[in-house]
Amino acid sequence: MLHPTPTVRLALIGNPNTGKTTLFNACTGMRQRSANYPGVTVEIHSGRLQKGPQSRHIELLDLPGSYTLSARSADEAFVLEAMLSIRPELRLDGVICVVDASNLARNLFLVSQVLDLHIPTVVALTMVDVAKCSGAAVNASALSRELGVPVIEVNPRTGLGLDQLATAMLELPTQSTDSHAAPAPPLQLGLQAQRLASMFVQFEGRPAMQRAAAVHSILNPDTAMERLLLDGLDESVRTAVVLSRSCLTDADLSISSMEAAYRYAWIDRIVARVLARTPKQRKSRSEAVDRLLTHPILGLIPLTVLMAVCFQAVFSWSAPFMDVIDGSIAGLGNFLGRFLPQGALRSLAVDGAVAGVGAVLVFLPQIIVLFFFIAVIEDCGYLARAVVLLDRWMERIGLSGRAFLPLLSSFACAVPGILSTRVMETRRDRLVTMLIAPLMSCSARLPVYVLFISAFVPDRRILGGLFSLQGATLWAMYSIGAVVAIPVAWLLKRTMLRGESPSLLLELPTYKWPSLRTILVRVYLQGREFITSAGTVIFAVTVLIWALGYYPRPASVGVEFDRQRSALPALSHASTPVEIQLRDAQIAAISAHESGAYLRQSFLGRFGGWVEPLVKPLGWDWRIGTAVIASFPAREVVIATMGTIYNLGAETDATSDSLRSALQAASWPDGKKIFTLPVALSVMVFFALCCQCGATLAAIYRESGSWIWPALTFTYMTTLAYVAAWATYETGLWLLGGA
Amino acid sequence: MLTTMKTGESNTIGLVVGECAAAKRLSDMGFVRGARLTMIRPGAPCIVRVDGSLLALGGAYQNRIRFEHPVV
């Protein structure tokens, strides 16, 4: 690459729903990545500007959408940090303020806060066509004169204005900030801020930022913003800030509405000069659609239908792709198996790496379909309505409607679900949502359900032939986690994470056709992230489990099976195909028993022996116990582990007939069948509720910054799973008499 | 009061009261003196239109908004 390090870093900032990310995608294309900065848990994308040769110098950051710099959520605190260049490694050379022309006044609020900071700024005016439709025409050059910064009309979908914007971006670092217009604070506040400004020593040499820091710290008591600004400063600064506040309240000024009052007064004057309104009082289609979609009761019908279609799609659309991936992985395993010499290396490559990572990659199509749906409902504007609809129900268990998206995502995979809690305002609510997200039945549990249901639940129609018993069981397994999550959240909100949930305050964007490009970029990035994690964390875990199940290999086991093999009658040239086939089958059977014997001798197998008394009350034998223990780092490995344990090769998947019949045939030493319906149900219930996922725990650790929360998640879910599995088994025995 | 407004009713915002951070967020988002508010769907959360944008407001925010000419 010609320019390995960008010399200029710019950031896109703007209200939510302004088309900011669409603009970012149009500027950077697919050449973007999740920007990781130490200690930053907020997901930000960064990319290189793709307009002309010089533009490669420019790194563009897509900051989370926010209405104001007065930060409350983790996302907003990051925006503030970036704008104040608090982290030296994240110093900005300029900002692009994305302004929705159809909502000019509210968007200019954030712009006025940015202009205060004297950072080189350009305004990108979006949704000009939408504004025109509602009878509002914005004069961009007049707005530019008023604000003292370039204002460029853009449409990321058609490409309008993008070249002009790129040129403006290139000129940004040399922009003089003297021309920036910004509203002056009211006299009293201005005096107080002037008195405090020099105390903000972290902004030494940047007087505009010192003044802004003084104003914001006075006006935002007990917020993330106040903590960020006063962080590391002397206690006397806090005292001075508190004193300034009381001076203002003594003068009968309202701390909370003062900033909005003086900024909106300034904005109103500008809007009056740049906005031409033609009276056009047409009821928008958006409003007509909303009459049904946001109806508190009737609105639940389209929401339920949409979720049903979404789940149906996740499971049926992705099936052919999953088969292809499954087939390729089996093919790759066979291929490697043929080329590598017999021994530890081959086993590591085929049974460990390929089978393990393959078991995870197989879920990629489901994750892509689910993210496609989420991206569509978010981009078209429906997601906000769903949040409003569900808020009144979530409120009863102490959560806000904002928890809807994280929980919905968790049905595909809890990891992206946990990451998406960043939009939530209070830490308590984020934690509750993170703690219950792994209870949602993720796609890694599906293979377990499929295997056990197809093997042990009778294929019968119930309720007059309307539903199949197998389908109903699958539905029950999916619901159990969500149902259990309700009392768990309720309990958490009343004990450890007690506190008022912030009430909902959410903009409902105008409905629009989703932009295919935005959706595809999102799906692509999320799919890429999933593959990366499968390639790293899950790979490491798989290799570890493989090693525990492979070593030590006592020679005595091999000797015994070699003896059995040599005892087989030798084949001659005269052997018939039937004889050859029979012999091959016998050798395969001996090898299968051999790998089973090795497994029982392995560290994992010995461990299984110790846990047997523990899992006996659940109706399990040591083999189920071992497979379940082995699947604690990643539950999807259970199928492969069971395949090995039940004397089969490692190439086993959920629908393989051989594993199914091996499970059906497995018996206790006294000859009784191990797997009865109660045992199968007990295993499924255990998987539905247990937290067998290292990646989830790691995500909770990363997001909460403490080991307490992943430890708590693991403990409560495992306990719950054990008790529920035991109860299921006992109830099953009582109802079915062990049959 | 916002909580007693019916669908389609409008009023002019006079004051946002109460706990600082929540009141500040409302003000920053355009709930300021003189802004015109129209009730689209009452309830908790309710949906209102303020200066061209639709917003959903949970119960705790609804009590914070006072009108210039309260209807009795």
Interface residues (C-beta under 8 A of the other chain):
Chain A: Y67 T68 S70 R72 S102 N103 A105 R106 F109 S134 L219 N220 P221 D222 T223 I255 S256 S257 E259 A260 A261 Y264 E287 D290 T294 H295 P296 A384 V387 V388 D391 R392 E395 S400 G401 E500 P502 S503 L504 L505 L506 E507 L508 P509 T510
Chain B: L15 V16 G18 C20 A21 A22 A23 K24 R25 L26 S27 D28 M29 G30 F31 V32 R33 I40 R41 G43 A44 P45 I47 D51 G52 S53 L54 L55 A56 L57 G58 G59 A60 Y61
